Amino acid sequence: MKLYRIVLNDVMRRKKRVLYAAFGVVVATMTVIGILTISNAGQSKLLDQLEKYGPNLTVSPAINSIDMQMGDLSLGQLSYGENYIPEDILPEIQQIADSEIRASGIAAGFGPDEKISTLAPKIYINTNINDVKVTVVGIDPMEERKVKTWWVIAEGEYLASSNQVMLGKVAADTLGLKIGDQVSLNGTNVTVAGILAESGSNDDLQVFATLATTQTAFAKEGFISTADIRALCNGCPVETIADAINSNIAGVRAVAVQAVAAAEMGMMNKVNTFMMTLAGITLLVGAFGVINTMMASVNERIRDIGIMRAVGASRNQILKVFIYEAIIIGVIGGIFGYLLGTLLAYIVGPIIFDGIQIAYILTYLPVSLGLATLLAIVATSYPAFRAAKVKVADSFRSM
């Protein structure tokens, strides 16, 4: 009889044992695949958020902050406040940014007088609208849209005139405003022109007016709270730009988003390390489960092994029987581990990372199969070698 037929017959006769051994592999593989899937989705979300919500760098006052509010809800602090940035330094900031990019040698395709970076100034003002505390943001509409490419108008139109405002979706609902309604900004009447679609950022809770309108309404002509810079090139030296701005312009602080990204990635890596440690412990537990099951299988099959040895089976063939069984267990464990691990990610992922988008990753299937098979073979090695050393006389003596 062919060796593979012997293995298949043994597997069919001992289905419960095989399934019990496969269960340990499934749990271990499921944990690893679930963690890998969640980790991949978490990192993708982080990168998307950094691309979505952040310019290349932000220039703000060197000190002070402002509390952002919506009604009685505090939205945290931003590094703005009574110490504003003079608006007349914007050309200098633009010149420094473009000069550093050209000096890096990656500004090919741009003319000598062409702007390489987008500079989006804004001013933040806390005020009351309809007796609700809210943060009004004065922006340059055209430049702001270049920086915030994710903005989508849900209703109405984009902010285009000095007598208009644009609302975040949550702000519109909280204030009870709709397209065409009149709003007073510290005595300056403006009309609601558009409402942004929800993006999950602070933009949802803010009121946007033109920079000039906001400055005039709140007597802040010539001042801004911050300026976002987005370089129109790949691999732009944003950290060098930030250093140059900090060195050459007093009273401002430029922060590269890459520095924030590095900190966020560091935290993500720590979480991933912890999760993978748990996965490693699960693999060890699964391996011990397979070892125990296969050892029990060897003890049960001492007589069968003795008969095989008596009719001429070599130790190598006995070893192969158990290794082939381990491969079957690994394949079963790998397939179900991948399926259940993906399901686990769909259930647990959104709990760990709010708003995460889980997607099945087909390339993890061969990873799951390989890991499960390797785990089963390694765990079966000791019982298999022990079975191969069984002597014919000992097997019949144990009957």
Secondary structure as GFF3:
##gff-version 3
##sequence-region A 1 399
A	DSSP	alpha_helix	3	13	.	.	.	ID=ss1
A	DSSP	alpha_helix	15	53	.	.	.	ID=ss2
A	DSSP	beta_strand	57	61	.	.	.	ID=ss3
A	DSSP	beta_strand	66	70	.	.	.	ID=ss4
A	DSSP	beta_strand	73	78	.	.	.	ID=ss5
A	DSSP	beta_strand	85	86	.	.	.	ID=ss6
A	DSSP	three_ten_helix	87	89	.	.	.	ID=ss7
A	DSSP	alpha_helix	90	103	.	.	.	ID=ss8
A	DSSP	beta_strand	117	129	.	.	.	ID=ss9
A	DSSP	beta_strand	132	139	.	.	.	ID=ss10
A	DSSP	alpha_helix	141	147	.	.	.	ID=ss11
A	DSSP	beta_strand	153	156	.	.	.	ID=ss12
A	DSSP	beta_strand	164	167	.	.	.	ID=ss13
A	DSSP	alpha_helix	169	175	.	.	.	ID=ss14
A	DSSP	beta_strand	182	185	.	.	.	ID=ss15
A	DSSP	beta_strand	188	196	.	.	.	ID=ss16
A	DSSP	three_ten_helix	202	205	.	.	.	ID=ss17
A	DSSP	beta_strand	206	210	.	.	.	ID=ss18
A	DSSP	alpha_helix	211	217	.	.	.	ID=ss19
A	DSSP	beta_strand	223	224	.	.	.	ID=ss20
A	DSSP	beta_strand	226	231	.	.	.	ID=ss21
A	DSSP	alpha_helix	238	248	.	.	.	ID=ss22
A	DSSP	beta_strand	252	256	.	.	.	ID=ss23
A	DSSP	alpha_helix	257	300	.	.	.	ID=ss24
A	DSSP	alpha_helix	302	310	.	.	.	ID=ss25
A	DSSP	alpha_helix	315	352	.	.	.	ID=ss26
A	DSSP	alpha_helix	364	388	.	.	.	ID=ss27
A	DSSP	alpha_helix	392	397	.	.	.	ID=ss28
###
